[in-house]
């Protein structure tokens, strides 16, 4: 059968553009024993994909020129030569950006769309939720009464981090880039305070006012001048889970900022960069807690759902201008293909 795919046409310099993507039509072969034919339903777009567009050594291999992008995809089995999957099953796996694709049974896992909306397995019950849990709980190690600051707080990871911190009894301040996001953080997700960095002329002063007792945990999703401002208000023995640096991903030269080491030394600050895949032994624990908090109504989630396979490049680029609230997802079909609970 014929299907469409999206490939890396060229490597970006600075901010990617639509010219770095190309649509192609290809022929898929017949499936073999142990394989399934899949119809893509929900596609995840994530900030880490920007790094994979570069030909550079990192924790994830670079995308190859003229080869399809890959990422988290929820799909439906339309043909099967696998004893593990039947036609109609819903699965999740790291799959190519194709409308239809062939996958080995070992590379996908089933999902239960009756437990939570299927797309949640790309968000709060997927990589973003796991990232939030292991970063905060096992690096940040929150204690009741502490002050937690989250940058990129309205993103897929940040929203979950803030709510987990509240569950642990912390005071939580979020940093985001619009008044709408600020209102959502405070009114829907229980953040104690939130700061719009785009309309705040002095972030250092704003952090000082929001955190009169200093910052005990800074969950860093963005880096840059925002992180410079927060880190200058860290307490003794504070912790920094270093999750992302999205403000710097499109820089064409090395950024120069404050020298943080003297402050980190004299205040005994712990900063640890982490990749969620390094904590796979903690995934069962994380899923258990995240699922329980969702059932108890303690943990909410939101998504920005864009319709149409053709919109995948625009959705990925939209991450870098903050167009998403919560998880950015592309739904291939206009109609929701899986009956699901009402999204937040």
Secondary structure, 3 states (H helix, E strand, C coil): CEEEEEEECCCCCCCCCHHHEEEEEEECCCCCCCEEEEEEEEEECCCHHHHHCCCCCCCCCCCCECCECEEEEEEEEEEECCCCCCCCCEEEEEEECECEEEEEHHHEEECCCCCCCHHHHHCCCCHHHHHHHHHHHHHHCCCCCCEEEEECCCEHHHHHHHHHHHHCCCEEEEEECCHHHHHHHHHCCCCCEEEECCCCCCHHHHHHHHCCCCEEEEEECCCHHHHHHHHCCEEEEEEEEECCCHHHCCCCCCCCCCCCHHHHHHCCCEEEECCHHHHHHHHHHHHHHHHHHHHCCCCCCCEEEEECHHHHHHHHHHHHHCCCCEEEEEECCCCCCCCCCCCC
